[in-house]
Amino acid sequence: MLTISAFARRAGLTPSALRFYDDCGVLTPARVDEVTGYRYYREDQVGRAVRLRELRAAGLPLAQVTTVLDGPPAEARAVLQAHQRRLREDFRAATEAVGRLLPGPVRLPGLDLSSAIRQVAPAAGAPLDFVLIEADGDEVRLVATDRYRLALRVLHPSHGGTGRFVVPARELAALGPWVARHDEVTLADGALHAHGESRPLTLLDDEFPAYRALLDALPVPDQRVVVDRVALRDALPGSGPAELLLGPDRLTAGGTALPAIGGGELRIGFDPAVLGAALEASVGPDVLLEFAGPLQVTRVRSADQGSFTTLVMPVALDPASSPASR
């Protein structure tokens, strides 16, 4: 048996914390001396004490700690996932608040920023003809959406400032070639700066949709397939729904069979113009498609550049035209 002092050292807790957890019924000593009131713990209680310490360090409320420690695994996992989402949301809100109070310059490689503009700006569309540029020190995110698809590119700045800017998509796209000519571009004071030149930005007051809540709510993909990006784009029909049929290591688009890696059994349809634009905005020879079902939003990612993601909504297909009905 371990005394409370020895047990506290092993668990990384203080004796006063152990007394508190005993009073709360979360971590009860193996034995309490009736005369002295001294608490004694078993060796096999150290693991529980360490998990308790880690959960409390993560900010989990004590009422939920017992669920994680003693509840069914599925319920414990759900509690931890919900707490993780809350922490992420709190961190984002705090980061944005600090960014508004302490804005700073953001420095980015010119080619990276130009590439991100080329990829993201085409996804903007009425009534959301603008691009969100969001910097939080560690990352810079460019986001655009027309409510049918959403494009997101994450960049890592050479100097991480903070700020949140909503810029007209056409204006930003027109600056792309100028940005590409410079090794490094600085975003500060509502303008882009490079080598003594400046290009002012029109900053809009429009509210950008809560894209991160949308991303967090996306279902987990259960099928993934890698396919030749250009071949898939060229196989899409010029009009009408584009039917994609998945099979093991194959994908058929518009009746054209394409070699692929991965995949399973799935029939899904897209507006060819929307899916084609997402493929065109991607980079590299391959594209990674992530599916969560025939009516769930699909992720379109550059297979060799996972930081660029486009979300594309599928369209309903005529059941009568399914392979099973032919």
Summary of the structure (lengths in Angstrom):
residues: 326
radius of gyration: 26.5
end to end distance: 73.7
largest distance: 87.3
contacts: 987
relative contact order: 0.09
helix: 39%
strand: 31%
